[in-house]
Amino acid sequence: MSQEYKIPSTSVFYQEDIKKSKFIVHIAHTPDLESAKAFIKSIGIKYPDARHNCWAHVAGEPSGSHVFGFSDDGEPNGTAGKPMLNVLMGSGLGEITAVVTRYFGGIKLGTGGLVRAYGGSLNNAMLELTTETKIPEAIIYGISEYSHQGLIENILTAYTVLDIEKTFTAQIAWQIKIDSREVARALAEVFEKTNARVEFKLKE
């Protein structure tokens, strides 16, 4: 079952100079891989003359390794993207992408210095990030008579309802976005309290 987790509620811009190299950090909320890729591309367009635009993302639930990704973008292997991903994974946040842009200042940092610079600048930027809680969502749906509308609405007040759509024809068609951890209890309560006349189902 999905768990709630923290996501960025704002974007962050941060920069610092390390041994004459400028490190510019951008962090954004990216709920999926497509938005992560679009964000990374936008930063590359913003700084076309930068030597490196290194990035890392957790573009979904923090527990889902398939949403992890990183790139050293020309820096020595393992010195940029991986340390950045480690920072993101260590934060426990989901739906987050970070891009660190580097303008080379003429002094080589060495592999250890690069790891510290990329990981450290992102860590510092993360201190400025505000977050919010992401509630795992599910959609339940069903049909009811008009006579059950008030009862169903009353039942739903006890649940974390994120959105509700009702279509009124000869009957009422319901589509309810709800905290996925509450689905089984909600389905059972609607069925029971309408004396088995209304049966909502989980949308797959």
N, C-alpha and C positions, 0 to 999 in steps of 0.2 A: 504494500500500500504506500502511496506517496506521502511524504512528510512535508510540513511547511518548512520554508527556508527563507533566508534573507537575500534580497536583490538590491542593486543600486536604485536609489530614488532620484538621483541627480547625476549629471556628468561632472567630471573633474578635469581641470587643466592645471598642470603643475610643471615647473621646470627648475633645474639646478645645473650649475657648472661644476664639472669634476675634471681637474687637471686640464683646463682650457677647452674641454669638450662640453658642448651644451646638450643636455638630456631633457627632452620635452615629453611629458607623459599625458596621454589622454585616456580616460576611462569612461565607458558608457554602458548603459543597460542594453543588452542584446538578448532577447528571449529565445532566439534560435540561430542556427548556423547561417541562414541567409542574411539575417540582420548583422551578425558578427562580421561576415565577409564584406558587407556593404560599408560598415563602419571602418574597417581596416583600409578598404579602397579609398574612402573619403579622406583619411589622414594622409595616405600616399599622394593624393591629388593636392592636398593643402601644403605639403612640404616636398615638392617634386625635386628640389635641389639637395635634399638631405642624403647623406651617404647611406644611412640605414633607417628603416622603419620596421623595427622588430615588434612582434606581437604575441599575445597569448590569449586564449579564451576558455571559459567554461560556459558554453552557450546552451544552457538548459539546467536541469537539476544538478546540484553539486555532486550527487552520488553517481551520476551517469558518465562513465569514462568515455563513451562514444562522442560526447560533446566537448572533450578536451582537444585543444590544438595549440600549436606554437610555431614560430619561425624565427631563425637567427638573422634572416635577410642579409646575408653576406658577412656577418660577424663569424669568428671562429666557432666551429660546431660546439653547441652546449653552453655558450657563454652569455646568451641573451634570452632567447625564447623560453628555454627550460627553467632558468631561475625565475623568470616572470610567472610562468605557469605555477611554479612551486608557491609563490606568494599568493596567487589567486586561490589555489587549492587549500592553502593554509588558512585563508580567511573564512572558509566555509560558505562563501557566497555562491549563488548561482546566477545565470543569465548575465554574465559580465565579460567584457572584453577590454583589454588594455593594449595600447600601442605606445612604445617608447621610441621616439625619433632622436637620432644622434647626429649632431653636427661635429665633425672631427676637428679638434683644436691643435693638432700637430704633435701631441705627446701620446705615445702608445701606452695603453693601460695594462697590457698583458692579460692573459686569460683570467687569472684570479681577480684582477682589477675590473675587468669587464663584467664578470659575474656579480661582483659587489656593486658596481655602478648600475647595472640594469635592475637587479633585484632590489637594491637599496633605494633607487629613485622611485620605483613603483611602490615600495613599502611606504615611503614618505608621502606619496600621492594618496595612498589608501587611507591615510590618517585624516584626509579631508573629505572622504566619501561619506555621504549619508545613505542610510538603507531603510528598507521597509520589508515587512513580512509578506511573502508570497504564499497564498493559501492554495493547496492542491484542489483543482476544480474537476467537477463532473457535471454532466447534464442528465436530468431525469425528465421524462415526458409522459403524457397520458391524456385521456379524454374523461371529462366529467359532465354530469348534468348541471344545470344552473343552480339547482337546489343545494349542491354540495360546495358551491364556490366559497361561501363564508367560512364553512368548516375547514376547508383545505387551507385557505389563507390564514386562519387562526392556528392551524397545526404548524405552518411554515414559520410562524414568528419565533418558534423555539430553535430554529436552525440557522446556520450561516448561509443565507441566500445572497448570492452575488448578483444575480440578474433573474428577471422573470418575464416571460412573454405569454400573453393569453390571446388566443384567436377565438372570436365569438361568432359562431354559426348556429346550427341547430343545437349544438353542444359547445362546451368550452374545451379547446385544445391547449394544453399547458406545456410549456418548455421552461425548465427551471435550472439555472446554473447554481450549484451548491458545493460546499466543502465536501470533497470526495470521501472523507472519513466519516461523514454523517449519512451517506446514501442508504446503507442497509436499514438503519433505524428509521429514516424518513419514509422509505417505501413501505416498511412494515406498519408504521403508524397510520399512514393514509389508508392502507388496505383495511386495517382493523377498525378504525374509527368511522369509516364509511360503510361498515358492515359488508365488506368485500365487494362493494359496488364500483369502487374506483381502484384501478391497479396501475400505478405508475411504474415505468421501467427505466433502466439505465441505458442511456444512449452509448452504443459502442464506438 
